[in-house]
Amino acid sequence: MIGLLLVLAQSAPAPASVPDAAPVAAAAAPVEAWDRPFAEGLAEIRRRAEAGAIDDAVAIAERLAVPNALARQIEALVRADGWRARAGRALESVGDALDLVGPPPAVRAEAQYARAVALSLGALRAGAEDERALRREQARLAFESARLLAGPGVLRLDATYDQGLLAFGAGEEQRALIPEISGKPAQPPAPAPAGAQPAKPPDPLQLARSAYVAARERFVERLRMDWRDPDTQASVELVQRRLRELAQIERKREEEKQKQEEQQKDDQKDQQKQDQKDPKKDQQKDDSKDPKKPEEPQKQDPSQDQKPDQKPDPKEPQKQPDPQDAKKPEDAQKPEPKPGDAQEAPKMSKEEMLQLLERLQKIEDVQQELQEKLKRMRKVSVEKDW
């Protein structure tokens, strides 16, 4: 039965319905199996990884875990359809039982673990962010292969813990880019081509949270395997502190965002209040802006130019009252006779004539007394000047 399966595997042509079978075999063919002792290969991987030759260390690890020709043919059959796939799966089970498909799983698990460690060192030493991300992803897959190939034991525990540690390192890298922690402003959007909106850069806080959550899953899985490990317990506590820190930062951001929104609403309300002012005041402002003819100034009597409360200057000579201007109130109320009415004016009696002369004499006496006062005032002011 085994011989028949081997003959079928070697004689069966590659199925035409599976276009990727030939590329897989062609890609695996250039990798030659390691022809020296396995321990020497692991030592060589470590030496080259510590020296910085990451690619050489990874190449040696792939040679340690490379499948032979039979294993590659079985893989091609499993990818096919129909009876070829069924034959490939049967041959795979028999080959694993008889150790005919290359190194045993435990050896390949150690090779994958050594490859993952070399890739982790490469991620730490990489300068570009894209290269670090690529190395870290390759190391994660290698650790996963080691976990699946290794049976219960120390290698599976170490691969699980190192996988969580790898994710934790990615979270620490993103945490250092958070503005609230680094003290630096957020990265501006990358320039976009003409006509397109600039792409918003990813938030380091969200990337750090995803990495910490992935690390916590692996650390918790490691504790389920052996809860007494102190390193894993400390790592879980550290991850929890990091997640709480990110939650606090995000809460502060939400509060600041809410304050800004409330401030914008208040500003909008104030603007609306200003726009909804009294329409009468707005109408007055519009009327004041409307050009009109200037109002003509009212003509004032020259005799009213001087204010009633203004006191006369003692140095200036006062205007002497005209005797003719001194009239009685009764005379001021009487209308002045017109030229045509001269003949109609009644003649004054002797008594009225005497009364008029007496009033004129009093006016002259008052005028004389005022002139004497003015002379005395002038004399006093001259003496003071000297």
C-alpha positions in Angstrom: 0.0 0.0 0.0 2.8 2.4 0.9 4.7 1.6 -2.3 1.6 2.2 -4.4 1.1 5.6 -2.8 4.7 6.5 -3.5 4.4 5.4 -7.1 1.3 7.4 -7.5 2.9 10.5 -6.0 5.9 10.3 -8.2 4.1 9.4 -11.4 1.1 11.6 -11.2 1.5 14.8 -13.2 0.6 18.1 -11.8 -3.1 18.8 -12.3 -3.9 21.5 -14.8 -6.9 22.8 -12.8 -4.6 24.0 -10.0 -2.4 26.8 -11.5 -0.6 27.6 -8.2 0.8 24.0 -7.7 3.8 24.5 -10.0 4.8 27.9 -8.6 4.8 26.4 -5.1 7.1 23.6 -6.0 9.3 25.9 -8.0 9.6 28.4 -5.1 10.5 25.6 -2.6 13.0 23.9 -4.9 15.9 26.4 -4.5 15.9 26.0 -0.7 18.3 23.2 0.1 18.0 21.2 3.3 20.6 21.7 6.0 23.3 19.1 5.6 25.1 19.5 8.9 24.1 18.7 12.5 20.9 20.4 13.7 22.5 21.9 16.8 25.2 23.5 14.7 22.5 25.1 12.6 20.8 26.6 15.6 24.2 28.0 16.9 24.8 29.5 13.4 21.4 31.2 13.5 22.1 32.7 16.8 25.6 33.9 15.9 24.5 35.6 12.7 21.4 37.2 14.3 23.5 38.7 17.0 26.0 40.0 14.4 23.1 41.8 12.6 23.0 39.4 9.6 19.3 38.8 10.0 18.6 37.6 6.5 21.4 35.0 6.7 20.0 33.7 10.0 16.5 33.5 8.6 17.8 31.6 5.5 19.6 29.0 7.7 16.4 28.5 9.8 14.4 27.9 6.6 16.9 25.3 5.5 16.5 23.6 8.9 12.7 23.3 8.4 12.6 22.8 4.7 10.5 19.8 3.5 12.0 17.2 1.2 10.9 16.3 -2.3 8.2 13.9 -1.1 6.7 16.5 1.2 6.5 19.0 -1.6 4.8 16.5 -3.9 2.3 15.7 -1.1 1.6 19.3 -0.7 0.9 19.7 -4.4 -1.5 16.7 -4.3 -3.4 18.0 -1.3 -4.0 21.2 -3.2 -5.5 19.3 -6.1 -9.1 18.1 -6.5 -10.7 14.6 -6.6 -8.7 11.4 -6.1 -5.4 13.2 -6.2 -6.3 15.2 -3.1 -7.5 12.1 -1.3 -4.3 10.3 -2.2 -2.2 13.2 -1.0 -3.9 13.3 2.4 -3.5 9.5 2.8 0.2 9.8 1.9 0.7 12.7 4.3 -0.6 10.7 7.2 1.5 7.7 6.3 4.6 9.8 5.7 4.2 11.5 9.1 3.9 8.2 10.8 7.0 6.8 9.1 9.0 10.1 9.3 9.4 10.2 5.5 8.5 13.9 4.9 11.6 15.6 6.4 12.5 16.6 9.9 10.0 15.7 12.7 7.6 18.3 14.0 9.7 19.0 17.1 12.8 19.8 15.0 10.8 22.1 12.7 9.2 23.8 15.7 12.7 24.6 17.0 13.8 25.9 13.6 10.7 28.1 13.3 11.3 29.4 16.8 14.9 30.3 15.9 13.7 32.0 12.8 11.1 34.0 14.8 13.8 35.1 17.2 16.0 36.3 14.4 13.2 38.2 12.8 12.3 39.8 16.2 15.9 41.1 16.5 15.6 42.4 12.9 12.5 44.3 13.8 14.2 45.9 16.8 17.2 47.0 14.7 15.2 48.2 11.6 15.2 51.9 11.0 12.2 52.4 8.8 8.8 51.9 10.2 7.6 49.8 7.2 10.6 47.4 7.6 9.9 47.0 11.4 6.3 46.2 10.7 7.2 43.6 8.1 9.8 41.9 10.3 7.4 41.9 13.2 4.7 40.3 11.2 7.1 37.6 9.9 8.2 36.9 13.4 4.6 36.6 14.6 3.9 34.0 11.9 7.1 32.1 12.7 6.2 32.0 16.4 2.7 30.7 15.5 4.2 27.9 13.4 6.4 27.0 16.3 3.4 26.9 18.6 1.5 24.6 16.3 4.4 22.3 15.6 5.6 22.0 19.2 3.9 19.6 21.5 3.2 20.3 25.1 6.3 21.5 26.7 8.7 24.4 27.2 8.9 25.4 23.5 5.2 26.0 23.2 5.2 28.1 26.4 8.1 30.2 25.2 6.6 30.7 21.8 3.3 31.8 23.2 5.0 34.2 25.7 7.3 35.7 23.0 4.4 36.2 20.7 2.7 38.3 23.3 6.0 40.1 24.0 6.3 40.9 20.3 2.8 42.5 20.3 3.6 44.4 23.4 6.6 45.9 21.7 4.5 47.1 18.9 2.1 48.7 21.3 5.0 50.5 23.1 6.2 51.9 19.8 2.7 53.4 19.0 2.3 54.6 22.6 5.4 56.8 22.2 3.7 58.6 19.3 0.6 59.6 21.2 0.7 63.5 21.6 -0.5 63.4 25.2 2.5 61.2 26.1 5.2 62.4 23.8 4.4 66.1 24.2 4.6 66.6 20.4 1.7 67.6 18.1 -0.1 65.0 16.1 1.3 64.2 12.6 -0.3 66.3 9.8 -2.1 64.5 7.0 0.0 63.2 4.2 -0.1 65.3 1.0 -2.7 64.0 -1.4 -2.7 64.2 -5.2 -4.5 67.0 -6.9 -8.2 66.9 -6.6 -8.2 64.4 -3.7 -8.7 65.0 0.0 -5.6 64.5 2.2 -5.6 61.1 4.0 -5.9 61.3 7.7 -3.0 59.5 9.5 -4.0 56.6 11.8 -4.4 57.4 15.4 -1.5 56.0 17.4 -3.8 55.5 20.4 -6.0 53.1 18.5 -3.0 51.2 17.1 -1.5 50.9 20.5 -4.7 49.6 22.0 -5.0 46.9 19.3 -1.4 45.8 19.9 -1.9 45.7 23.7 -5.1 43.7 23.4 -3.3 41.1 21.2 -0.5 40.9 23.7 -2.9 40.4 26.5 -4.6 37.5 24.7 -1.3 35.7 24.4 -0.2 36.4 27.9 -3.5 35.1 29.3 -3.1 32.0 27.2 0.3 31.5 28.6 -1.1 31.8 32.1 -3.7 29.2 31.4 -0.9 26.8 30.4 1.1 27.7 33.6 -0.3 30.3 35.9 2.7 30.3 38.2 5.1 32.0 35.8 6.0 35.4 37.4 7.1 37.0 34.2 3.8 36.4 32.5 1.9 37.7 35.6 3.9 40.9 35.6 3.4 41.3 31.8 -0.4 41.0 32.2 -0.4 43.7 34.9 1.7 46.0 32.8 -0.6 45.6 29.8 -3.6 46.3 32.0 -2.0 49.6 33.2 -1.3 50.6 29.6 -4.9 50.0 28.6 -6.2 52.0 31.5 -3.8 54.8 30.6 -5.1 54.9 27.1 -8.7 54.8 28.3 -8.0 57.9 30.5 -6.4 59.8 27.5 -9.4 58.9 25.4 -11.8 60.1 28.1 -10.0 63.4 28.3 -10.2 63.8 24.6 -14.0 63.2 24.7 -14.4 65.8 27.4 -12.4 68.4 25.5 -14.3 67.6 22.4 -17.6 68.1 24.2 -16.4 71.4 25.7 -15.5 72.6 22.2 -18.9 71.7 20.9 -20.6 73.4 23.7 -18.5 76.5 23.2 -19.4 76.5 19.5 -23.1 76.2 20.4 -22.8 79.2 22.8 -21.0 81.2 20.1 -23.7 80.4 17.7 -26.4 81.5 20.2 -24.6 84.7 20.9 -24.4 85.4 17.2 -28.1 84.7 16.8 -28.9 87.1 19.6 -26.9 89.8 18.0 -28.7 89.2 14.7 -32.1 89.3 16.4 -31.7 92.8 17.9 -34.5 95.4 18.2 -35.5 96.3 14.6 -36.1 99.9 15.6 -32.5 100.4 16.5 -31.5 98.8 13.2 -33.9 101.1 11.4 -32.3 104.1 13.2 -28.9 103.0 12.2 -30.1 102.7 8.6 -31.7 106.1 8.7 -28.5 107.6 10.1 -26.6 106.1 7.2 -29.1 107.4 4.6 -27.8 110.7 3.1 -30.1 113.6 3.5 -29.9 117.3 3.0 -28.3 119.1 5.8 -30.6 121.1 8.0 -30.3 124.9 7.7 -29.1 126.5 10.9 -31.7 128.6 12.6 -31.1 132.3 12.5 -30.5 133.7 15.8 -30.9 137.2 17.0 -27.5 138.9 17.5 -28.8 140.2 20.8 -29.2 136.5 21.9 -25.6 135.5 21.2 -24.5 136.4 24.7 -25.6 134.0 27.4 -27.8 135.3 30.2 -25.5 133.9 32.9 -22.4 135.5 31.3 -21.0 138.4 33.5 -19.7 141.6 31.9 -16.0 142.2 31.9 -15.3 145.1 34.3 -12.3 146.3 32.1 -14.5 146.7 29.0 -16.6 149.8 28.8 -20.3 149.1 29.2 -22.6 150.4 26.6 -24.5 153.4 27.8 -28.2 153.1 27.6 -29.9 155.3 25.1 -32.4 157.6 26.7 -34.7 157.1 23.8 -34.6 153.4 24.3 -35.9 153.7 27.9 -39.6 153.4 27.6 -42.2 152.3 29.9 -43.7 148.9 29.5 -47.0 150.5 28.6 -45.3 152.4 25.8 -43.5 149.3 24.5 -46.9 147.6 24.2 -48.3 150.5 22.2 -48.0 150.2 18.5 -45.8 152.8 16.8 -47.7 155.2 14.7 -47.4 154.9 11.0 -46.5 157.8 8.7 -49.9 158.0 7.3 -51.4 158.2 10.8 -49.6 161.3 11.9 -52.6 163.5 11.5 -54.7 161.1 13.4 -52.4 161.0 16.5 -53.9 162.7 19.5 -52.1 165.7 21.0 -50.4 165.5 24.4 -51.8 167.5 27.3 -49.7 169.7 29.5 -49.7 167.2 32.4 -48.5 164.5 30.1 -45.8 166.7 28.8 -44.6 167.4 32.4 -44.6 163.8 33.2 -42.5 163.0 30.2 -39.9 165.6 31.0 -39.7 164.4 34.5 -39.0 160.8 33.3 -36.3 162.1 30.9 -34.7 164.0 33.8 -34.6 160.8 35.9 -33.0 158.9 33.0 -30.3 161.5 32.6 -29.6 161.4 36.3 -29.2 157.6 36.2 -27.0 157.9 33.2 -24.8 160.4 34.9 -24.5 158.2 38.0 -23.4 155.3 35.8 -20.7 157.3 34.1 -19.3 158.3 37.5 -19.2 154.7 38.6 -17.4 153.7 35.4 -14.7 156.4 36.0 -14.1 155.2 39.5 -13.8 151.6 38.3 -11.2 152.6 35.7 -9.2 154.5 38.1 -9.0 151.6 40.5 -8.0 149.1 37.8 -5.2 151.4 36.6 -3.8 151.8 40.2 -3.8 148.0 40.6 -1.9 147.6 37.3 0.8 149.9 38.6 
